Amino acid sequence: MWTTVCETISKQIGKDRIVRPEDAEGRLISVTGEAMPPVPILRPRDTEELAKALEICSAHKTPVIPMGGSTGLVGGLRHTGKELYLSLELMNQIESIDPVNRVATVQAGVVLQNLQQAAEDAGLSFPMDLGSRGSATVGGLISTNAGGEKAFRFGMMREQVLGLEVVTASGQILDLSNSMIKNNTGYDLKHLFIGAEGTLGIVTRAQLRLRPHLANVNTAFALIPDFASSLEVRNRVEAALGNDLTAFEVMWPEFYEIATRHRTGRLPLPVASGIYLLFESEAGTARDPEAFETAMAALYQDGLVEDMAIAASEADRWDMWAIRNDIDAIIRNLSPFLAFDVSLPVSKMELCVQELETTLTTRWPKTRFARFGHMGDNNLHIVVSIGQDTISHKADISNIVYDRVTVMNGCISAEHGIGMDKLPWFEMGKTSSAISLMQTIRNVLDPDSILNPGKTIEPVG
Amino acid sequence: MWTTVCETISKQIGKDRIVRPEDAEGRLISVTGEAMPPVPILRPRDTEELAKALEICSAHKTPVIPMGGSTGLVGGLRHTGKELYLSLELMNQIESIDPVNRVATVQAGVVLQNLQQAAEDAGLSFPMDLGSRGSATVGGLISTNAGGEKAFRFGMMREQVLGLEVVTASGQILDLSNSMIKNNTGYDLKHLFIGAEGTLGIVTRAQLRLRPHLANVNTAFALIPDFASSLEVRNRVEAALGNDLTAFEVMWPEFYEIATRHRTGRLPLPVASGIYLLFESEAGTARDPEAFETAMAALYQDGLVEDMAIAASEADRWDMWAIRNDIDAIIRNLSPFLAFDVSLPVSKMELCVQELETTLTTRWPKTRFARFGHMGDNNLHIVVSIGQDTISHKADISNIVYDRVTVMNGCISAEHGIGMDKLPWFEMGKTSSAISLMQTIRNVLDPDSILNPGKTIEPVG
C-alpha cells in the first residue's frame, strides 16, 4: 500500500529518507508503552525535501502522521492502517541564537532540552518547560500548543512563537517568518498552525522568543488542610510575589503518596491527608533572596498552611519537581488507567473532584485516583483506574468526566490536545458554527485529508 | 444609495438604530481631527440585532465600516463612498466580573477605562493600557490587537482574550466563548479575528483575563548618553527587576523637548541631548519597596545613566507618563506630520533611526522628528514632518521608512495595524503564499467584501 509512494520518494529524494517498516517496528510511540506498528517512517533532511515528499504523498493520496518526540498523551500517533509516519528527527538544528534581540531560530526537530541549554549558554532562558523536556521537540510543542510548568507566568507554547515556516499538505512552503514581538500586519496566520496537531500543515522551523535569565529562583512545597484554602493561599502568594510567581501547582494527597512511595531520601513533607501545593518564583536581584522565605513564613504564621518546605538548593528544587513530574510512579502504581487533562474554573475544581469521586466510586468501588495539576492555569490532571478492566470502560468513564467538566464551563483538553483519544468528545462545549468553521479551514488547507486524518477535529471516515 | 438598507433596518429592527447622516456628520473619526462624512451610523443594541442588520446589509451588498472609540491611527475609519458606519456604542455593558476565576465578560462597546475601573473595584487589574484609554473600546482593541504600555509584561490585547463572540458578514453568530486560560480543543479560532481589523467578523462580546492587583508600582525616568547604552541598561534593569518590569520605553531628545515645551511645573529631568528612558515595575509586597531605588541608584553609580528621576508619588508617576503619551504636543508642534509605527530588532534601532535621519534631511532639509516607542517590545514610533507639504509626500516618505525597516527585518506595523493608510505597503516583508492564504480566509468568511472593504489586506477594488 505504501510501496509506490516510498519508491518514488526513495528515487526522487534519497533512499535513506525512508526507514523501512522492519527497522521502524517496535519504536515506542507513547509514554505509556504503545509501540509503533510496522509502518515506514519518512525522514526528510530539510524543508524542501519535506515539501517534495508531501507533494508525492498528496499525488498518491497517501496520508502521513507527523511525529515529534512521541511524548503526546492523546493518541496523536495512533495509526489507522493507511498512513506513513513523518519524523523531523533529521531536522534538528538550532540555526541561530540572537542574544541581543533574544530570538532563537530552530528547526522543528530540535529537542526542548537542547534549546533550553542553548538559551542558557547565551545567558538567556527559554521559558517553556515540562517533564518530557528530554524528548519533546519544538515542532511537537508548537503543534500541540504545550503548556507545562511555567505557563502560569510565560504562557503556553503559543506565546513563545514569533514566526513559523510550515509546509502544507500539497507541498507548498508557507513562510511566516517573524522575529518581532509585535507585528500587526494583516492576519496572524501562525496561530492557525499552533495547536492544530499537524492537521493544517507541518511546522518545519520557528523563531522563538527568549527571555532574560533570572538568578533568584525559589521553590516551596506546602501542605494545606483542604482545597478550599488554596484560593486564599493563591491570593496571598500572588499579592506577595506578584509577577515573580512562575508556578502554582496542586496535588491531592493520594498523588503525593503514590509519587513518594518508592522514593529514597528525605521527602519535602510527610505523607498526610491535606492538599499539597508547589510554588516557584523567578526574580531579579532587586528582590531580597530572603523575601520568598518571609512570604512563605507569613502563610505559616497566619495558619494558612499546615506544613511547608523551602528548597535550600538546586538539588532540593529538582527533588520537589521530580515528585510533581513522577509519571513513572503513576504508571507503576495505577496501570491500567485513564488520564484526563481538563480545564476547570478554580471556583469549581473541588466540587468537580468530589462529584467525580462520588460518581465513580459508587459505580466502581475499587476506583483509585491520582489528581494534580497547574491550578494557577485552571488545569487539572485526573488519573483514574477502576481496576484491570479500566480501558474497556473508557467511554463510560470519559463520559462521566467530560460531562461534569463541560457542565462546569471547563473544557475537555487543557494542554494535551484532542489527538485520537478525545475525538469522540471533541464537540462538547463547542457550537456547530465553530466546528463548521474549523472543518472549512481544514478543507481549505488539506482538501484530501493527507495530514493526520481521523485526528483532532475529524472523525475517522 | 443607503436608503433601502436603512429603511429595511429601521423597519425590521427599530428606527432609532440608524443615526441619520445629518446627525452623524462632523463627529471626529481620527485623533488627528479627520471628520466623518455624512453617512448613516448603524447602532445595534445587541448581538441578535447586529446579526439581523448584517444579514440585511449582505443581502443588499452594502458594506459596513466597524467603529470603536475612533482612536485608530491608520485610517481604519476612512470611507470609500459606499459603506455604512457600524458602531457598538450601545453595546457597552460589563456583563460580569468574576473575581475568583478572574474573568471579565464584556460587550465590545465597553470603553477600556471603564473595564480597568471595574477590575480595580474587584481588587484585580486589567493589564492593557494606552493613552486613549478613555475612548478606546474593547472591540477596537481586540480587532486591532492593541499594544500599549504594559505589553512588555502582559502581552498585547491578543494575550488578554480568553473567548469571543463574533458576527460574520452573513449575519451568523459565531460563539467562541471560553473562560479557561488553557483550552486545547481544536483550532483556536479566536486568533483569526484578533487583529483582523473587522474584516473577518464583528467582535461583539469577549471573555477577558484579569490579573491580580499589585501594590508595589515604581516608575523612573532616566537620561542616558546615547541609544547604544540602552542595551546595557536593559540587561541590567532586567537582571535586577526581572519579571517585575512592566514597561521599558525610549524617547529621543527632540521628543522629550517637544513633549515638555509647554508643560508647567517641574520636569522629571532637564531637556538635554541624550536618550530618555522610562521604566516601570509592578511588584508584590515581598519586594522591598526600596529595592527599585537601589537598582536605579546602581545604574547611576556605575555611570550607565547621566541623570535619573524616580516617581515619589502617584502624581509624579502620572506626570512621567503624561510626557510619554503627549500626542497633543506632537500634533501642536509638528503638524502636518506622518506617524510611523514600526517594529525593529533592538540591535538595529539606532542604525535605522540614523539612516532615516540622514536620508530624509538630505532630501528635505527642514525635516523634523519625534521618535519614541516601546523599546522593550521592538516597537518604535517615528513622527516625521518635512514642512507644510508633508502629506503630499506621503508615498515618498513612507517608501523610505518602510524600505529601511523591511531591509532590517522589522515590520511596517507593530501595534497600529494596516487600515487604509498602510495598505500600499502591506505586502512588504510577506510572502505571496502568506498573502494568498489571508485572501482565501477573507473570501471564506466574507465572500462579498461586506466588512471594511479596501482595508487591511484588500486593495480598493
Interface residues (C-beta under 8 A of the other chain):
Chain A: D98 V100 N101 T144 N145 G147 A151 R153 G155 M156 R158 E159 Q172 I173 L174 D175 L176 N178 S179 M180 I181 K182 N183 N184 T185 G186 Y187 D188 L189 H191 L192 I194 G195 A196 L200 P212 L214 A215 N216 L231 N235 E238 A239 A240 L241 G242 N243 D244 L245 T246 E282 A283 G284 T285 A286 R287 D288 A291 F292 T294 A295 S343 L344 P345 V346 S347 H374 D377 N378 N379 N409 G410 C411 I412 S413 A414 E415 H416 G417 I418 K422 F426 G429 K430 T431 S433 A434 I435 L437 M438 T440 I441 V444 T456 I457
Chain B: D98 V100 N101 T144 N145 G147 A151 R153 G155 M156 R158 E159 Q172 I173 L174 D175 L176 N178 S179 M180 I181 K182 N183 N184 T185 G186 Y187 D188 L189 H191 L192 I194 G195 A196 L200 P212 L214 A215 N216 L231 N235 E238 A239 A240 L241 G242 N243 D244 L245 T246 E282 A283 G284 T285 A286 R287 D288 A291 F292 T294 A295 S343 L344 P345 V346 S347 H374 D377 N378 N379 N409 G410 C411 I412 S413 A414 E415 H416 G417 I418 K422 F426 G429 K430 T431 S433 A434 I435 L437 M438 T440 I441 V444 T456 I457
